Amino acid sequence: MADENIVWHQHDIAKQERSQQKKQKACVLWFTGLSGAGKSTVAGAVEQRLHEMNAHTYLLDGDNVRHGLCGDLGFSDEDRKENIRRVGEVAKLMVDAGLLVLTAFISPHRAERQLVRDLLPDAEFIEVFVDVPLDICEQRDPKGLYKKARAGEIKNFTGIDSVYEAPDNPEIRVENGDQPLSIAVDQIIQYLEQHGYLNQ
């Protein structure tokens, strides 16, 4: 909670003007799913497509944020909550700058994802559930983390000894099992076009 002596300064240029300059409607695309589901891969491919369409974007990736902004946090439930809170506040500032913000975070708890949604006006938070079953994620295991978790080398690992709460009603649900990556990208771009986020 901010100190009562700290007052928000309202700048002359507003979010709407920044968005209009970029010819887009600012929002957060919040990619959530298990480790190994392909959140970063899908988000990166979507950002690449948006870049080719001359959209103004920024991608916040879970591992990258852990190197700096959230480098002091571990993986307890409290630290995970603080991790998502910080990312949510950064994403909110980037939306205020008129950007299409893509975030790739496991963000295992519905309450934390709702916390970020509540930071933003209606329609500025788009939950993208990268839906891949645990057994497929574990088979992929691109970083060898599931193997370490099963061996007891990593504690509080989502899907193994820490819960993942799947979204009840995400704006976009992407099945990222065997289908080509381009299908997931097309699905997300189509949503953005149909709901007026692009080419304003």
Backbone as CSV, one residue per row, in Angstrom:
resi,resn,N_x,N_y,N_z,CA_x,CA_y,CA_z,C_x,C_y,C_z
1,MET,0.851,-1.200,0.000,0.000,0.000,0.000,0.885,1.247,0.000
2,ALA,0.598,2.167,-0.901,1.421,3.361,-1.051,1.247,4.306,0.139
3,ASP,2.299,5.027,0.455,2.270,6.043,1.498,1.279,7.127,1.093
4,GLU,0.520,7.629,2.064,-0.500,8.648,1.763,0.107,9.950,1.249
5,ASN,1.396,10.148,1.473,2.068,11.352,0.983,2.552,11.219,-0.465
6,ILE,2.392,10.017,-1.027,2.763,9.799,-2.430,1.507,9.938,-3.277
7,VAL,1.522,10.884,-4.180,0.337,11.196,-4.992,0.609,10.857,-6.453
8,TRP,-0.346,10.156,-7.073,-0.202,9.806,-8.485,-0.227,11.065,-9.335
9,HIS,0.761,11.201,-10.213,0.833,12.373,-11.085,0.192,12.051,-12.430
10,GLN,-0.838,12.791,-12.769,-1.544,12.589,-14.037,-0.845,13.379,-15.136
11,HIS,-0.312,12.686,-16.137,0.404,13.341,-17.224,-0.560,13.854,-18.297
12,ASP,-0.072,14.765,-19.105,-0.915,15.397,-20.121,-1.302,14.433,-21.238
13,ILE,-0.396,13.526,-21.569,-0.683,12.552,-22.635,-1.222,11.284,-21.999
14,ALA,-2.402,10.854,-22.428,-3.082,9.719,-21.815,-2.870,8.439,-22.613
15,LYS,-3.247,7.337,-22.009,-3.122,6.021,-22.634,-3.822,5.969,-23.995
16,GLN,-5.015,6.546,-24.063,-5.770,6.508,-25.314,-5.005,7.205,-26.444
17,GLU,-4.370,8.322,-26.118,-3.598,9.049,-27.134,-2.361,8.257,-27.557
18,ARG,-1.725,7.595,-26.603,-0.556,6.784,-26.947,-0.963,5.601,-27.821
19,SER,-2.111,5.003,-27.503,-2.612,3.883,-28.303,-2.998,4.339,-29.706
20,GLN,-3.668,5.479,-29.788,-4.085,6.003,-31.091,-2.885,6.284,-31.982
21,GLN,-1.815,6.819,-31.383,-0.596,7.095,-32.140,-0.038,5.805,-32.743
22,LYS,-0.195,4.696,-32.021,0.318,3.404,-32.468,-0.709,2.622,-33.296
23,LYS,-1.901,3.196,-33.444,-2.974,2.571,-34.229,-3.328,1.180,-33.707
24,GLN,-3.459,1.088,-32.376,-3.837,-0.172,-31.759,-4.521,0.104,-30.423
25,LYS,-5.152,-0.916,-29.880,-5.788,-0.817,-28.572,-4.922,-1.586,-27.581
26,ALA,-4.352,-0.896,-26.616,-3.403,-1.507,-25.681,-4.079,-2.571,-24.823
27,CYS,-3.328,-3.621,-24.518,-3.850,-4.697,-23.681,-2.706,-5.583,-23.207
28,VAL,-3.033,-6.505,-22.293,-2.105,-7.537,-21.846,-2.622,-8.880,-22.327
29,LEU,-1.771,-9.609,-23.039,-2.041,-11.009,-23.371,-1.296,-11.838,-22.327
30,TRP,-2.047,-12.433,-21.402,-1.434,-13.137,-20.281,-1.425,-14.644,-20.568
31,PHE,-0.264,-15.153,-20.982,-0.119,-16.574,-21.295,0.143,-17.351,-20.006
32,THR,-0.710,-18.325,-19.707,-0.558,-19.160,-18.521,-0.642,-20.627,-18.916
33,GLY,0.047,-21.465,-18.158,0.049,-22.900,-18.423,1.209,-23.546,-17.686
34,LEU,1.244,-24.841,-17.720,2.295,-25.586,-17.030,3.670,-25.322,-17.635
35,SER,4.710,-25.598,-16.870,6.063,-25.574,-17.411,6.150,-26.590,-18.542
36,GLY,6.701,-26.173,-19.678,6.804,-27.066,-20.829,5.605,-27.011,-21.756
37,ALA,4.594,-26.210,-21.410,3.412,-26.105,-22.270,3.700,-25.324,-23.546
38,GLY,4.752,-24.513,-23.506,5.103,-23.725,-24.692,4.638,-22.288,-24.638
39,LYS,4.434,-21.770,-23.439,3.970,-20.385,-23.291,4.911,-19.392,-23.962
40,SER,6.197,-19.498,-23.648,7.180,-18.565,-24.209,7.295,-18.724,-25.720
41,THR,7.212,-19.956,-26.194,7.305,-20.215,-27.636,6.122,-19.600,-28.378
42,VAL,4.923,-19.830,-27.853,3.717,-19.275,-28.490,3.727,-17.754,-28.398
43,ALA,4.027,-17.221,-27.218,4.050,-15.767,-27.033,5.080,-15.121,-27.959
44,GLY,6.247,-15.741,-28.081,7.290,-15.204,-28.960,6.872,-15.210,-30.418
45,ALA,6.193,-16.273,-30.834,5.725,-16.359,-32.223,4.622,-15.342,-32.497
46,VAL,3.757,-15.130,-31.503,2.705,-14.114,-31.647,3.338,-12.732,-31.739
47,GLU,4.334,-12.463,-30.897,4.995,-11.156,-30.957,5.672,-10.954,-32.305
48,GLN,6.288,-11.994,-32.830,6.932,-11.892,-34.136,5.917,-11.543,-35.215
49,ARG,4.755,-12.201,-35.182,3.699,-11.910,-36.166,3.200,-10.477,-36.009
50,LEU,3.009,-10.049,-34.770,2.546,-8.679,-34.529,3.575,-7.658,-35.005
51,HIS,4.840,-7.963,-34.799,5.913,-7.081,-35.270,5.852,-6.946,-36.789
52,GLU,5.617,-8.051,-37.469,5.506,-8.026,-38.933,4.295,-7.217,-39.387
53,MET,3.299,-7.107,-38.491,2.095,-6.328,-38.793,2.244,-4.878,-38.342
54,ASN,3.456,-4.494,-37.916,3.768,-3.139,-37.459,3.077,-2.752,-36.152
55,ALA,2.734,-3.755,-35.348,2.182,-3.477,-34.025,3.321,-3.175,-33.057
56,HIS,3.005,-2.449,-31.998,3.988,-2.077,-30.983,3.789,-2.989,-29.772
57,THR,4.802,-3.795,-29.470,4.669,-4.840,-28.463,5.834,-4.848,-27.479
58,TYR,5.637,-5.619,-26.389,6.756,-6.002,-25.535,6.402,-7.323,-24.869
59,LEU,7.376,-8.230,-24.821,7.173,-9.549,-24.235,7.908,-9.654,-22.897
60,LEU,7.161,-9.909,-21.846,7.713,-10.158,-20.517,7.711,-11.668,-20.294
61,ASP,8.899,-12.251,-20.163,9.028,-13.701,-20.008,9.388,-14.049,-18.570
62,GLY,8.796,-15.130,-18.071,8.975,-15.525,-16.681,10.422,-15.675,-16.251
63,ASP,11.200,-16.419,-17.020,12.599,-16.635,-16.658,13.406,-15.344,-16.723
64,ASN,13.156,-14.533,-17.749,13.900,-13.277,-17.905,13.638,-12.319,-16.741
65,VAL,12.392,-12.228,-16.322,12.033,-11.343,-15.214,12.696,-11.800,-13.917
66,ARG,12.876,-13.111,-13.780,13.505,-13.664,-12.578,14.994,-13.297,-12.496
67,HIS,15.587,-12.871,-13.597,16.991,-12.461,-13.580,17.178,-11.059,-13.010
68,GLY,16.138,-10.229,-13.066,16.297,-8.837,-12.651,15.223,-8.388,-11.679
69,LEU,14.093,-7.970,-12.225,13.001,-7.411,-11.428,12.623,-8.296,-10.237
70,CYS,12.615,-9.590,-10.459,12.184,-10.526,-9.416,13.302,-11.472,-9.007
71,GLY,14.537,-11.030,-9.168,15.690,-11.854,-8.856,15.833,-12.192,-7.379
72,ASP,15.134,-11.450,-6.538,15.231,-11.689,-5.091,14.181,-12.661,-4.585
73,LEU,13.365,-13.211,-5.485,12.252,-14.061,-5.068,12.543,-15.539,-5.305
74,GLY,11.988,-16.374,-4.438,12.068,-17.816,-4.609,10.792,-18.352,-5.223
75,PHE,10.384,-19.580,-4.843,9.224,-20.213,-5.462,8.192,-20.668,-4.441
76,SER,8.240,-20.089,-3.239,7.170,-20.335,-2.276,5.894,-19.689,-2.806
77,ASP,4.752,-20.054,-2.222,3.495,-19.450,-2.666,3.520,-17.936,-2.515
78,GLU,4.112,-17.452,-1.414,4.177,-15.997,-1.193,5.076,-15.321,-2.237
79,ASP,6.196,-15.941,-2.551,7.100,-15.362,-3.554,6.487,-15.419,-4.948
80,ARG,5.788,-16.486,-5.245,5.104,-16.574,-6.544,4.062,-15.465,-6.671
81,LYS,3.338,-15.229,-5.579,2.322,-14.167,-5.582,2.969,-12.807,-5.817
82,GLU,4.083,-12.554,-5.132,4.783,-11.273,-5.291,5.361,-11.146,-6.695
83,ASN,5.851,-12.236,-7.254,6.363,-12.248,-8.622,5.287,-11.774,-9.604
84,ILE,4.109,-12.347,-9.478,3.002,-11.994,-10.383,2.519,-10.577,-10.123
85,ARG,2.501,-10.156,-8.856,2.085,-8.773,-8.548,3.004,-7.771,-9.231
86,ARG,4.316,-7.994,-9.114,5.279,-7.082,-9.736,5.112,-7.050,-11.255
87,VAL,4.984,-8.220,-11.837,4.824,-8.293,-13.294,3.531,-7.599,-13.719
88,GLY,2.483,-7.790,-12.933,1.212,-7.135,-13.239,1.338,-5.616,-13.231
89,GLU,2.066,-5.084,-12.259,2.253,-3.632,-12.185,3.084,-3.118,-13.365
90,VAL,4.105,-3.874,-13.759,4.910,-3.480,-14.921,4.054,-3.536,-16.191
91,ALA,3.291,-4.605,-16.334,2.425,-4.745,-17.510,1.415,-3.597,-17.587
92,LYS,0.884,-3.201,-16.432,-0.071,-2.085,-16.392,0.570,-0.801,-16.907
93,LEU,1.812,-0.534,-16.491,2.521,0.652,-16.974,2.751,0.583,-18.483
94,MET,3.071,-0.600,-18.980,3.317,-0.756,-20.418,2.023,-0.586,-21.230
95,VAL,0.903,-1.023,-20.662,-0.389,-0.787,-21.311,-0.686,0.708,-21.335
96,ASP,-0.341,1.390,-20.259,-0.530,2.845,-20.214,0.306,3.529,-21.297
97,ALA,1.422,2.887,-21.675,2.261,3.425,-22.757,1.684,3.116,-24.133
98,GLY,0.561,2.389,-24.171,-0.097,2.099,-25.441,0.365,0.831,-26.125
99,LEU,1.067,-0.034,-25.392,1.637,-1.248,-25.989,0.707,-2.453,-25.895
100,LEU,0.940,-3.403,-26.787,0.373,-4.743,-26.652,1.418,-5.543,-25.870
101,VAL,1.093,-5.902,-24.642,2.045,-6.555,-23.745,1.747,-8.049,-23.703
102,LEU,2.759,-8.848,-23.962,2.621,-10.295,-23.885,3.401,-10.769,-22.668
103,THR,2.801,-11.604,-21.835,3.492,-12.123,-20.667,3.412,-13.641,-20.688
104,ALA,4.529,-14.304,-20.398,4.576,-15.766,-20.367,5.001,-16.220,-18.978
105,PHE,4.020,-16.572,-18.144,4.264,-16.968,-16.760,3.384,-18.156,-16.417
106,ILE,3.941,-19.123,-15.698,3.100,-20.235,-15.237,1.905,-19.671,-14.485
107,SER,2.137,-18.707,-13.605,1.095,-18.063,-12.784,0.040,-19.092,-12.383
108,PRO,0.407,-20.006,-11.468,-0.420,-21.185,-11.211,-1.733,-20.942,-10.477
109,HIS,-1.874,-19.808,-9.814,-3.060,-19.591,-8.983,-4.050,-18.623,-9.636
110,ARG,-5.298,-18.999,-9.641,-6.349,-18.140,-10.223,-6.394,-16.785,-9.526
111,ALA,-6.192,-16.780,-8.208,-6.295,-15.527,-7.450,-5.270,-14.509,-7.913
112,GLU,-4.051,-14.954,-8.216,-3.011,-14.026,-8.667,-3.310,-13.512,-10.076
113,ARG,-3.812,-14.385,-10.927,-4.184,-13.925,-12.275,-5.345,-12.938,-12.197
114,GLN,-6.267,-13.184,-11.276,-7.384,-12.257,-11.088,-6.887,-10.926,-10.551
115,LEU,-5.866,-10.973,-9.696,-5.273,-9.753,-9.158,-4.773,-8.854,-10.284
116,VAL,-4.112,-9.454,-11.266,-3.612,-8.674,-12.408,-4.778,-8.176,-13.250
117,ARG,-5.751,-9.040,-13.482,-6.939,-8.616,-14.255,-7.592,-7.393,-13.608
118,ASP,-7.651,-7.404,-12.284,-8.308,-6.307,-11.559,-7.516,-5.000,-11.621
119,LEU,-6.233,-5.067,-11.996,-5.427,-3.851,-12.146,-5.818,-3.049,-13.378
120,LEU,-6.474,-3.730,-14.321,-6.719,-3.144,-15.637,-8.209,-2.963,-15.906
121,PRO,-8.557,-1.996,-16.742,-9.956,-1.844,-17.141,-10.441,-3.069,-17.917
122,ASP,-11.756,-3.187,-18.050,-12.340,-4.293,-18.813,-11.730,-4.361,-20.211
123,ALA,-11.516,-5.561,-20.675,-11.032,-5.849,-22.033,-9.555,-5.536,-22.245
124,GLU,-8.845,-5.123,-21.201,-7.405,-4.882,-21.351,-6.574,-6.044,-20.817
125,PHE,-7.239,-7.053,-20.262,-6.560,-8.270,-19.800,-7.143,-9.444,-20.572
126,ILE,-6.307,-10.102,-21.355,-6.739,-11.242,-22.157,-5.979,-12.470,-21.666
127,GLU,-6.689,-13.361,-21.021,-6.052,-14.574,-20.505,-5.945,-15.607,-21.623
128,VAL,-4.721,-16.071,-21.864,-4.463,-17.068,-22.895,-3.977,-18.340,-22.198
129,PHE,-4.835,-19.342,-22.174,-4.494,-20.608,-21.524,-3.837,-21.530,-22.547
130,VAL,-2.539,-21.766,-22.370,-1.816,-22.705,-23.231,-2.022,-24.080,-22.591
131,ASP,-2.989,-24.793,-23.130,-3.518,-25.998,-22.511,-2.798,-27.243,-23.041
132,VAL,-1.921,-27.783,-22.220,-1.187,-29.004,-22.559,-1.218,-29.906,-21.330
133,PRO,-1.611,-31.168,-21.474,-1.656,-32.075,-20.325,-0.285,-32.238,-19.662
134,LEU,-0.317,-32.506,-18.366,0.914,-32.659,-17.590,1.828,-33.730,-18.181
135,ASP,1.270,-34.853,-18.623,2.124,-35.929,-19.116,2.904,-35.520,-20.362
136,ILE,2.294,-34.690,-21.211,2.998,-34.219,-22.409,4.079,-33.216,-22.020
137,CYS,3.753,-32.303,-21.089,4.755,-31.342,-20.613,5.947,-32.076,-20.002
138,GLU,5.640,-33.137,-19.260,6.710,-33.887,-18.606,7.555,-34.659,-19.625
139,GLN,6.926,-35.133,-20.691,7.679,-35.803,-21.761,8.599,-34.816,-22.464
140,ARG,8.096,-33.610,-22.671,8.915,-32.585,-23.343,10.094,-32.179,-22.457
141,ASP,9.776,-31.763,-21.248,10.748,-31.373,-20.222,11.970,-30.663,-20.815
142,PRO,11.772,-29.515,-21.515,12.876,-28.877,-22.238,14.038,-28.416,-21.370
143,LYS,13.765,-28.144,-20.097,14.830,-27.666,-19.205,15.265,-28.732,-18.196
144,GLY,14.683,-29.926,-18.294,15.020,-30.989,-17.357,14.484,-30.770,-15.952
145,LEU,13.488,-29.879,-15.839,12.989,-29.513,-14.509,12.074,-30.577,-13.914
146,TYR,11.260,-31.218,-14.751,10.380,-32.267,-14.236,11.207,-33.428,-13.681
147,LYS,12.255,-33.779,-14.392,13.134,-34.862,-13.936,13.713,-34.525,-12.560
148,LYS,14.177,-33.282,-12.398,14.726,-32.857,-11.112,13.643,-32.840,-10.027
149,ALA,12.430,-32.389,-10.391,11.325,-32.345,-9.426,10.952,-33.749,-8.970
150,ARG,10.896,-34.684,-9.911,10.565,-36.076,-9.571,11.645,-36.693,-8.681
151,ALA,12.883,-36.241,-8.836,13.991,-36.752,-8.034,14.093,-36.042,-6.688
152,GLY,13.214,-35.062,-6.457,13.227,-34.330,-5.192,14.255,-33.224,-5.128
153,GLU,14.861,-32.900,-6.271,15.890,-31.861,-6.298,15.293,-30.461,-6.362
154,ILE,14.060,-30.350,-6.828,13.350,-29.069,-6.881,12.065,-29.219,-6.079
155,LYS,11.856,-28.326,-5.130,10.637,-28.347,-4.325,9.643,-27.319,-4.855
156,ASN,8.372,-27.519,-4.530,7.286,-26.600,-4.933,7.213,-26.443,-6.448
157,PHE,7.396,-27.536,-7.173,7.368,-27.461,-8.637,5.933,-27.663,-9.121
158,THR,5.449,-26.705,-9.906,4.059,-26.718,-10.352,3.743,-27.983,-11.144
159,GLY,2.652,-28.629,-10.746,2.212,-29.848,-11.413,2.718,-31.106,-10.733
160,ILE,3.771,-30.981,-9.929,4.322,-32.144,-9.231,3.980,-32.076,-7.742
161,ASP,4.548,-31.120,-7.027,4.208,-30.985,-5.609,3.657,-29.595,-5.277
162,SER,3.257,-28.887,-6.318,2.598,-27.592,-6.149,1.474,-27.502,-7.184
163,VAL,0.351,-26.955,-6.781,-0.850,-27.009,-7.611,-0.794,-26.036,-8.789
164,TYR,-1.431,-26.418,-9.918,-1.720,-25.488,-11.003,-3.227,-25.419,-11.152
165,GLU,-3.776,-24.226,-11.021,-5.216,-24.015,-11.156,-5.500,-23.487,-12.555
166,ALA,-6.036,-24.350,-13.394,-6.322,-23.965,-14.781,-7.406,-22.892,-14.820
167,PRO,-7.345,-21.993,-15.795,-8.378,-20.956,-15.912,-9.765,-21.563,-16.114
168,ASP,-10.760,-20.967,-15.476,-12.143,-21.422,-15.638,-12.729,-20.964,-16.967
169,ASN,-12.425,-19.727,-17.334,-13.055,-19.160,-18.524,-12.103,-18.184,-19.219
170,PRO,-11.000,-18.699,-19.785,-10.034,-17.798,-20.433,-10.614,-17.189,-21.707
171,GLU,-10.140,-16.003,-22.052,-10.572,-15.399,-23.315,-10.128,-16.251,-24.507
172,ILE,-8.933,-16.835,-24.400,-8.393,-17.676,-25.479,-7.839,-18.956,-24.865
173,ARG,-8.206,-20.072,-25.449,-7.648,-21.372,-25.025,-6.927,-21.972,-26.221
174,VAL,-5.623,-22.171,-26.063,-4.782,-22.701,-27.133,-4.362,-24.119,-26.771
175,GLU,-4.638,-25.066,-27.649,-4.143,-26.428,-27.447,-2.795,-26.523,-28.154
176,ASN,-1.749,-26.711,-27.370,-0.396,-26.675,-27.921,0.280,-28.037,-27.778
177,GLY,-0.482,-29.073,-28.149,0.074,-30.415,-28.100,0.787,-30.759,-29.392
178,ASP,0.048,-31.355,-30.322,0.648,-31.813,-31.583,0.436,-30.861,-32.754
179,GLN,-0.448,-29.872,-32.599,-0.757,-29.013,-33.736,0.387,-28.041,-34.022
180,PRO,0.518,-27.615,-35.278,1.576,-26.662,-35.641,1.448,-25.349,-34.856
181,LEU,2.578,-24.737,-34.581,2.607,-23.471,-33.847,1.794,-22.401,-34.561
182,SER,1.812,-22.421,-35.876,1.113,-21.398,-36.666,-0.384,-21.367,-36.383
183,ILE,-0.965,-22.507,-36.020,-2.399,-22.551,-35.726,-2.702,-21.748,-34.462
184,ALA,-1.880,-21.923,-33.438,-2.058,-21.161,-32.200,-1.881,-19.667,-32.452
185,VAL,-0.869,-19.320,-33.239,-0.616,-17.908,-33.553,-1.798,-17.320,-34.311
186,ASP,-2.286,-18.027,-35.318,-3.437,-17.550,-36.096,-4.654,-17.333,-35.201
187,GLN,-4.867,-18.252,-34.279,-6.015,-18.164,-33.367,-5.958,-16.890,-32.528
188,ILE,-4.788,-16.570,-32.021,-4.628,-15.393,-31.162,-4.718,-14.104,-31.968
189,ILE,-4.077,-14.076,-33.123,-4.148,-12.886,-33.985,-5.589,-12.634,-34.421
190,GLN,-6.291,-13.698,-34.749,-7.697,-13.564,-35.159,-8.535,-12.956,-34.038
191,TYR,-8.291,-13.389,-32.804,-9.010,-12.820,-31.658,-8.740,-11.320,-31.561
192,LEU,-7.485,-10.930,-31.671,-7.127,-9.512,-31.562,-7.774,-8.686,-32.673
193,GLU,-7.798,-9.238,-33.872,-8.410,-8.521,-34.997,-9.921,-8.403,-34.807
194,GLN,-10.548,-9.487,-34.414,-12.006,-9.497,-34.270,-12.492,-8.590,-33.143
195,HIS,-11.647,-8.395,-32.139,-12.048,-7.581,-30.989,-11.462,-6.169,-31.018
196,GLY,-10.902,-5.775,-32.159,-10.525,-4.388,-32.372,-9.257,-3.908,-31.714
197,TYR,-8.326,-4.821,-31.444,-7.054,-4.399,-30.833,-6.027,-3.948,-31.860
198,LEU,-6.228,-4.333,-33.115,-5.249,-4.019,-34.164,-5.844,-3.099,-35.212
199,ASN,-4.964,-2.363,-35.892,-5.348,-1.521,-37.025,-6.461,-0.533,-36.675
200,GLN,-6.244,0.203,-35.604,-7.240,1.201,-35.165,-7.211,2.414,-36.095
